[in-house]
Amino acid sequence: MPKDRPDTAFDRELADLPQALRWRTWMRRIEAVLFASARPVPRDALARVVGQGASVDLLIEDLKADLADRPYDVVPVADGWSLRTRPAYGPVIRAAADVSDQVLDLKEFEIAVLSAIAYHQPVTRDGLKEIFGREISRDLIGRLHAQGLIATGPRSPRRGAPYTYVTTETFLSVFGLASLRDLPDQDALQDAGLAGSEAV
């Protein structure tokens, strides 16, 4: 167990409960962990709160079904799961709750650069310049990096070995993606008029 986690004793197995109640209790434990966590929770962490041999994937499926009529859902993000408010409730939350510290204030061009990094990673600043036809400032890269959306990737094998940039798990979490395979198809975005060929 990691050093920063207290060794809390609780009954994982719940052997004294009937099977149906045991399963439901494990579902509620997973829901509580996801609710309390600021980051996506990986499978191995969730497995620590349910009985040995219990399928975390099946528990998640049942929890998702149980939450079907609720304003939030369990979504796969990076290598784990997160509890997220359904998009339909975004306007009412913004109207009544202070979520300013959770909102990324990204300008349109910053989103375009972030998208280009996501689709072409690892990519250098020169690679981004080729995509956009203009220099991408170090300040813009620095802002995306400071927000945890991108990180430094492997050095490019070109002369001078420039840094490359890649997206992070924070990027996946912010945009609700389980992996980069969940990025929208570039051609479909262009066909729908949602992205110009120079944007991605």
C-alpha positions, -999 to 999 in steps of 0.1 A, spaced: 0 0 0 14 35 -8 30 53 21 7 83 18 -24 62 23 -33 52 58 -38 15 65 -75 17 71 -92 -16 83 -125 -24 67 -142 -56 56 -135 -60 19 -152 -93 15 -185 -86 33 -190 -124 36 -218 -120 61 -240 -102 36 -262 -119 10 -247 -118 -25 -270 -91 -39 -264 -67 -9 -227 -74 -10 -226 -65 -47 -246 -33 -41 -223 -23 -13 -193 -28 -35 -210 -6 -61 -216 21 -35 -179 19 -24 -168 25 -59 -192 54 -64 -179 70 -31 -143 67 -42 -150 82 -76 -171 110 -60 -143 119 -36 -114 117 -60 -102 147 -79 -85 125 -105 -96 94 -124 -93 63 -103 -75 33 -118 -88 -3 -117 -62 -15 -92 -72 13 -67 -109 4 -70 -100 -33 -65 -87 -24 -30 -123 -16 -18 -141 -46 -31 -139 -83 -25 -111 -103 -38 -120 -117 -72 -149 -92 -77 -149 -78 -112 -144 -40 -111 -155 -38 -147 -188 -55 -140 -193 -34 -109 -187 -3 -130 -212 -15 -156 -238 -20 -130 -231 13 -114 -235 31 -147 -269 14 -152 -278 24 -117 -269 60 -124 -287 61 -158 -314 86 -146 -290 107 -124 -273 139 -135 -239 123 -134 -222 93 -150 -191 71 -146 -168 77 -176 -136 60 -186 -107 85 -184 -71 77 -191 -64 44 -172 -93 47 -148 -128 61 -142 -142 94 -131 -176 105 -120 -188 133 -143 -218 156 -145 -237 149 -177 -232 178 -202 -269 187 -202 -265 200 -167 -235 223 -175 -256 255 -179 -275 251 -147 -243 243 -127 -226 274 -142 -257 295 -133 -258 284 -96 -224 271 -85 -190 287 -83 -169 265 -107 -146 292 -119 -115 273 -105 -125 243 -126 -129 261 -159 -100 263 -183 -100 297 -200 -86 286 -233 -87 308 -263 -97 294 -297 -62 293 -310 -49 277 -279 -75 249 -284 -64 246 -320 -27 242 -309 -37 217 -282 -57 197 -308 -27 198 -332 -5 184 -304 -30 157 -296 -33 146 -332 4 149 -342 23 141 -310 51 140 -303 54 173 -322 80 201 -321 74 238 -322 87 237 -358 61 209 -365 34 232 -352 47 260 -373 43 238 -404 7 230 -394 -3 266 -387 19 285 -410 32 307 -382 54 306 -352 39 292 -320 50 313 -291 68 298 -261 43 317 -239 14 297 -254 32 264 -250 41 275 -214 4 282 -206 -7 248 -219 21 232 -200 13 251 -168 -23 239 -169 -10 204 -171 -25 198 -206 8 191 -223 42 178 -213 76 176 -228 80 145 -249 110 128 -262 137 149 -279 134 149 -317 161 129 -335 167 160 -357 197 182 -356 197 201 -323 174 175 -307 145 200 -301 119 192 -275 86 176 -286 53 181 -269 27 155 -260 -7 156 -243 -11 144 -207 -36 124 -186 -49 158 -175 -58 165 -211 -76 132 -213 -95 140 -181 -104 175 -190 -118 164 -224 -134 132 -210 -113 109 -232 -104 73 -221 -74 74 -245 -62 93 -276 -81 67 -297 -112 85 -286 -103 118 -304 -127 126 -331 -117 115 -366 -99 144 -383 -117 139 -416 -151 138 -400 -144 171 -382 -133 188 -414 -163 174 -433 -186 188 -406 -170 222 -408 -157 220 -372 -120 221 -382 -101 236 -410 -74 214 -426 -48 238 -411 -62 234 -376 -54 198 -371 
